[in-house]
Amino acid sequence: MFRGERGLEVGRASQHWEIAEGHYVLRALTETSGLAALIKPIRLETESRGLVDRQGLRPEHFRVLRNGVADGGSADFDWSGGQVRIEGLGEHPLAPGSQDLLSLHYQLAYLPGLENGVAFRVVTGKKYELFHFDAMGEEMLDTPAGSFRTLHLQSLGSSRTELWLALDHFLLPVRIRHTDRKGNLFDQVAVQLNLAAPLPE
C-alpha cells in the first residue's frame, strides 16, 4: 500500500477467500510497515461472510477490527427480512444486490455489462450508501504480480475509488486506489495472486 503521488510505502495488505458448499469467507489484513509502522502502527482486520451462488455474493456478516478492537464497522444482513443492521446506525431497508466494503470487489466479477458501469448499495461500516462505478475502459497494467489486461472502474462521491480488474483472471482486483475526502491518496497494487482452484462460474 502506497500513499500520495510519490508512492511512499506505508503498509501491506493481503486478501484471502474460501468458497465451500454455497458459502464464502473473505478476510483482509492491512498493516502499516516501515516508518509508518513506527509512527502509527495499525493492524486492520476485515471479514465478510455469506452465501454465494450464480448471482454472486450475498453478505450475511461484516466486521472490522482495528488493532484487535471492534471499530464500529460491523453489520448483519437479514435477506429474508429485508433489513441490514449496522452497528451505531441501526436498521435500514436492504436493497437487492447490496454488498459490504470487502465483498464488493469480488461481486463485480458476477455482474454483467460492467463495461457500461454498475451501481449498488454498500455497507462501509460507517455508512450505507450507493456506489456507482463508471467504466473507464480497458487498460494494460504492469504490477509486481505481472502484466494484466484490466477493466478500469471509478466511483465518485464524497471520496474516489478506482479499481483495475484483471480481465483474464476472473476479474480479480489487481489495483485499488482510494482518495479520501481530504485528498489523501492510498494505492494498493497486487504483488502476488494465488488461485488454489477455479472460481465458480
C-alpha positions in Angstrom: 0.0 0.0 0.0 1.4 3.4 -1.0 0.4 6.9 0.0 0.5 10.1 -2.0 1.6 10.8 -5.6 5.2 9.9 -4.7 4.2 6.4 -3.8 5.6 6.2 -0.2 5.1 2.7 1.1 3.0 2.8 4.3 1.7 -0.7 4.6 1.0 -4.2 3.2 -2.3 -5.9 2.6 -3.4 -9.4 2.0 -6.8 -10.8 1.0 -7.9 -14.4 1.3 -11.1 -16.1 0.4 -12.7 -19.5 0.7 -15.8 -21.0 -1.0 -17.4 -24.2 0.1 -21.0 -25.6 -0.1 -22.6 -22.3 -1.1 -20.9 -20.2 1.5 -17.9 -17.8 1.3 -15.5 -16.2 3.7 -13.4 -13.2 2.8 -10.7 -11.9 5.0 -8.4 -8.9 4.6 -5.5 -7.9 6.7 -3.8 -4.5 6.3 -0.8 -3.4 8.4 1.4 -0.4 8.4 5.0 -1.0 7.5 8.4 0.8 7.6 8.4 4.3 9.1 4.6 4.4 9.2 4.6 1.4 11.5 6.9 3.2 13.9 5.0 6.4 13.9 1.4 5.0 14.0 1.2 1.2 14.0 -2.2 0.0 12.6 -3.5 -3.5 12.1 -6.8 -3.5 10.3 -8.7 -6.8 10.0 -11.8 -7.0 7.8 -14.1 -10.1 7.4 -17.1 -10.7 5.2 -19.2 -14.0 5.4 -22.2 -15.0 3.5 -23.8 -17.0 0.7 -22.6 -17.4 -2.9 -24.5 -18.7 -6.0 -24.6 -18.0 -9.7 -25.8 -14.4 -9.0 -22.7 -13.8 -6.8 -22.2 -12.9 -3.2 -24.8 -12.2 -0.5 -23.1 -11.0 2.6 -24.6 -12.1 6.0 -22.0 -10.7 8.4 -19.4 -8.0 8.1 -16.9 -6.7 10.7 -13.8 -4.6 11.1 -11.2 -4.8 13.8 -8.6 -2.0 14.3 -5.7 -3.2 16.4 -7.8 -6.1 17.7 -10.7 -3.9 18.8 -14.1 -3.6 17.1 -14.1 -0.3 15.1 -17.8 0.3 14.7 -17.8 -1.5 11.4 -20.0 -4.5 12.0 -23.2 -5.2 10.1 -25.7 -8.1 9.8 -27.6 -8.6 6.6 -31.1 -10.1 7.0 -32.1 -11.0 3.5 -35.3 -12.8 4.4 -36.5 -9.8 6.5 -35.1 -7.2 4.0 -33.1 -5.3 6.7 -29.5 -4.6 7.3 -28.4 -3.8 10.9 -25.3 -1.6 11.1 -23.6 -1.0 14.4 -24.2 2.5 15.5 -26.6 3.2 12.6 -29.5 0.9 13.4 -31.6 -0.9 10.8 -32.1 0.1 7.1 -34.1 -1.4 4.3 -31.9 -3.9 2.5 -31.6 -3.1 -1.2 -31.2 -6.1 -3.6 -27.6 -6.7 -4.6 -26.2 -4.9 -1.6 -22.6 -5.6 -0.6 -20.1 -4.7 2.1 -16.8 -2.9 1.7 -14.9 -6.1 1.2 -17.3 -8.3 -0.8 -17.9 -5.6 -3.4 -14.5 -6.1 -5.0 -15.4 -9.7 -5.8 -19.1 -9.3 -6.6 -18.2 -7.3 -9.6 -17.0 -10.4 -11.3 -20.6 -11.8 -11.3 -22.2 -8.7 -12.8 -23.0 -8.5 -16.5 -22.3 -5.4 -18.5 -19.5 -3.9 -16.4 -18.2 -2.1 -19.5 -21.3 0.1 -19.2 -20.9 0.8 -15.5 -22.9 -0.5 -12.5 -24.4 0.7 -9.2 -25.4 -1.0 -5.9 -25.6 -0.1 -2.2 -22.6 -0.8 0.0 -22.2 -1.1 3.8 -18.9 0.6 4.6 -19.2 0.1 8.3 -19.9 3.8 8.9 -22.5 4.3 6.1 -24.9 2.5 3.8 -24.6 4.3 0.5 -25.0 3.9 -3.2 -21.7 3.2 -5.1 -21.9 4.0 -8.8 -19.0 2.6 -10.8 -18.3 4.2 -14.2 -16.3 2.1 -16.7 -13.2 4.0 -17.8 -12.2 1.4 -20.5 -9.6 -1.3 -20.8 -6.0 -0.7 -19.8 -2.8 -2.7 -19.6 -1.5 -2.6 -16.1 2.1 -3.6 -15.0 2.3 -4.8 -11.4 4.9 -6.8 -9.4 2.4 -9.8 -9.9 2.7 -9.4 -13.7 1.1 -7.6 -16.6 -2.7 -7.7 -16.8 -5.3 -6.7 -19.3 -7.7 -4.8 -17.0 -11.1 -3.0 -16.9 -10.7 0.3 -15.1 -13.7 1.3 -12.9 -14.2 4.5 -11.0 -16.7 5.6 -8.3 -17.0 9.2 -7.4 -18.7 10.6 -4.3 -17.5 12.1 -1.1 -14.4 10.1 -1.9 -13.0 8.5 -5.0 -12.4 4.8 -5.5 -10.8 3.2 -8.6 -10.5 -0.5 -9.4 -8.5 -2.3 -12.0 -10.0 -5.8 -12.6 -7.9 -8.5 -14.4 -10.0 -9.5 -17.4 -8.2 -12.8 -17.9 -8.0 -13.7 -14.2 -11.7 -13.9 -13.1 -11.9 -10.1 -12.8 -9.9 -10.1 -9.6 -8.8 -6.7 -8.5 -5.1 -6.1 -9.1 -5.1 -2.4 -8.2 -7.3 -0.5 -5.8 -6.8 3.3 -5.5 -8.7 5.4 -3.0 -8.7 9.1 -2.5 -10.5 10.2 0.7 -12.5 13.4 1.2 -9.4 15.2 2.5 -7.5 14.4 -0.7 -5.3 11.7 0.8 -4.3 9.1 -1.8 -3.9 5.4 -1.0 -2.8 2.9 -3.7 -2.8 -0.9 -3.4 -1.1 -2.9 -6.2 -1.0 -6.7 -6.4 2.3 -8.3 -5.8 1.1 -11.9 -5.9 -2.1 -13.9 -7.0 -2.6 -17.5 -5.7 -5.5 -19.4 -7.2 -5.9 -22.7 -5.4 -8.9 -23.7 -7.6 -11.0 -22.1 -10.4 -13.7 -19.7 -9.2 -17.3 -20.9 -9.7 -19.0 -20.0 -13.0 
